[in-house]
């Protein structure tokens, strides 16, 4: 299975991609995670990306394309992949199409996780990661036991640098202006599937499986 997960920041792409990865044994490829790793380890790409990410803007297409082309040719992506957070511009979508054509592995589907903008703000401002397990949690929506389990085990609930209100609002603007047109790109190619992404994580996952 080769798919793209599309949707605004906070729509649940990462959460759903992780579930699908565990079920289907194919990698989740998140440009956001790879860029955060590059920033943390101070690579050249990381240096270039840091301030842009903190401002909630998009890292230049050539940088993300370089990261993606290297990643897609690794052996674990040979049987499929879930792209999470890429493509984010029409140019990236066209470049991905060309790259997959060259590799002879066309995309099966692009799934849009569709959610109202007012829900997104709470999902993003409340989002935390357990420092011990890497589990994604939310101070507004996760059961208290799960939040306590992380803290009681000596972990911390880490908030992403770009999950503050100011950066979130730029990220949502960037999504509307630059990423929403990517939905049309896949609609034209008859590859788009829409999934209602409100409600419980498992319900959304069921809808995602149905759509696929
Ligand atoms: P994410 O974790 O997907 O929300 O991405 C976090 C940040 O990384 C974004 O706000 C962008 O600054 C950058 N980023 C991630 N993916 C891309 C992409 N495909 N194109 C450009 N910038 C990206």
Boltz pocket constraint, residues with backbone or C-beta under 6 A from the ligand:
constraints:
  - pocket:
      binder: B
      contacts: [[A, 9], [A, 31], [A, 32], [A, 33], [A, 35], [A, 49], [A, 52], [A, 53], [A, 54], [A, 56], [A, 57], [A, 58], [A, 59], [A, 60], [A, 61], [A, 64], [A, 84], [A, 85], [A, 86], [A, 87], [A, 88], [A, 92], [A, 162], [A, 171]]
      max_distance: 6.0
